[in-house]
Amino acid sequence: MSLSSSRRPMRAAVAVATSLSLTVAGVPAVANAGAHAQPRSVAITSPDDVVRVLEGAWTGSNNPADLLRQEFDINGVKVTGAAALAGALGALAAFGAVSVVVINAIVNAVTGNAGKGLSSGSGSSEPSKSAPAPGEQTHPQAEYINRFDFTAVRPDKAMGGFSGIDQVKPGEYLVISDDKNEHGPIRAYRFTSPDLKTFTPAGEIHFTRPDGSPYTEYIDAEEIRVLPNGNLLWTTEGKAKRGGVVPPQIIESTADGKEIRRINTPAYHVPDGREKRGIYDNNGPEAMALLADGRTIVTVEENALAQDGHANDDKHSSLNRVTFYDLESGTPTKEYAIRVNAGRGAVSLLADEKDNLYLLERGFFKNLGKNGENKAEIYKLDVSGADNVLGTEALAGSERTVAKQLVFDFSTVKPHPDNVEGIAWGPRDADGRRPLVAVTDDNFSGKQATLFHTLLLP
């Protein structure tokens, strides 16, 4: 739908709102209205989506004031109805599609403040605060601690392509490279760090087939997690090109790198080579977390599945699959959808001891700065209100998605963070706060760097 064609339903919504503004005054509050209702799932990627939110706001509601007490899920972020309405109206105003007079009419109709104009709710003429945008922080902000440039001190240029990191024990880390046998074998590096300010290489692990021979097949290693028994679990995200399809998989290896077994994704994740079904090329399970029980793993596809909608780009967000597996059997047990912000991929997933999940999203924006810049954010996830879509071949787009709370935005730190790809915990400090280490992938490019970022979570 074009913006011009969206004006007809927009005018209808505005007409209803204006009419209500002239007739409704002092709408009484409804106790616990919608207290147990599931949040409405809303995706905002265009002016038409904003219109859809406004039109739907009145649908099935006998009392317009109920809207303020409803909970909405906008692009995976839970907000109140009041914030959702204000955000939608603000977006429309930004698009130039709604005037201040009309915004007054709509807000007054819903709040029962006909004739009072926009206010803070106390009768004051002071403008109300802006509504939170989708993805805005609602979780305490993490503190940025340190940036270590490993590129400047690395002993070997082949030490690059770092796509995943995990803590082996306090002071020791394992970092996996996504090198595809171009600069060396499929491998991971051991690092030590006594203070999370410097990281020193301390060994190398070469991953091999069960018979100990090196991999010659296509492998695109991404995330790595250390299992309670010392084995290593890592993902390879697959390939979707016609004539060269490689399914995404999860591989378990011994501590010294010898393959033990493989875990398959659901069949509808496997690409068909035509980008009509399964992962998009080079966009498989790049993110993986191990839950505290040591028996459950969770993966997130870097991008949407082809049958689930538009691939993520700088203008389109995407619905990515979040899949839970029973580690012992390798069987998927549940699956959810999460909306990933436009221009980004889901690249790393981390779980704490309470099974809270933290997702790293990042993307490259070529029009930023002199030579382009990366953006990256870390979100805390909440799957409790999301629909289980396990076994659903193609998403409809109306599913309730995983909620996201912004924990840290790397744009608050300069210079830009480079290509952040993996996150891991560090040992808790004396105050009980938890360090988080993020590593970057230099893509074996002289224009990028391998960095270790250290954050401190509340």
C-alpha angles and dihedrals in degrees: 000000000000125000091249093053090048092063094078096063088037091057090049091053091047091049091053091047093049091049091050091049090060096048108031121078129164098358105200119241118252113223114241091349108187091353092149098030119119114245117262110249112229130177117201114195103128144016088266090061090054090052089050090055092051094046092048093047092076097038113114094356120125092185118045090203089066087074091071091058097045121099119232130197105215113185087335095310119116115226135160122262090251091055092044092052094046091046092050092048091047090052092050090050089051089052088052091239099117130043126220089252091057092045088054090051094051096045092045092049092055098039098040093237096127111172095011100094125216110331143158090255096261098084092263119138090222111119116254120248119268116266118250113266120232107284094019115152116273096154123073109278117251117236120241110230113169148354119207120190106211092176090072093057106027113129095213130037089215088070095094145090091077106182105160140025136187136178112246093185134327108310095010128092139178119215122191124210123218091212109141098214090288099111099019141321125315099284154154131213131223117225134185126207122174095184108018088244099092129027121205125194112241107174146326136250121206115205115222143176118270090270092054096253119132121261114262096169123089109285124172104184114198122154127028132193130181113230123219091253091055096255119132124239118197139165132232111196100209135222129269105189119127111263093014106061115161117182119233112250145173115232128201117205136176119259089266093051107261113142117247103174147329131238117212125218121232110291093248089062091062110098120241094210092247099074090243095109136020130013123346113244113289090000106102131120099328093154126060135164134188115220123226094259089066088225102082129067128187126202132190122201113234090230139008121289109257093246093050098069144275118356114248115267137148091287102035132059117209141222106234127189121246108198129191120205135191100234097208096055097025089228123145109240104181140352137200138185123241127189111232117202120257115274094021143097129211101245111162138021127194132184128204128212090275092052093251107155124222119196127199116210121185141165143171120243111197095194094059121095123342098309103013129278139230124240122200137174136182118218133191109225133217116194096174096100097038126107118249104239099175108144093018105129095200129016119235093212093238096087119123104253136212111278120237132207118192112239101169137002114201090205087078088070125065136249100038114267098245120225101338110194114154138042133192139167125257126204115288116259126234091272092055094251117139125232118217121202121207123192129199132222113227092191086224087283126142088218093062135057139220105236135176112210120193122203131178119221122206 
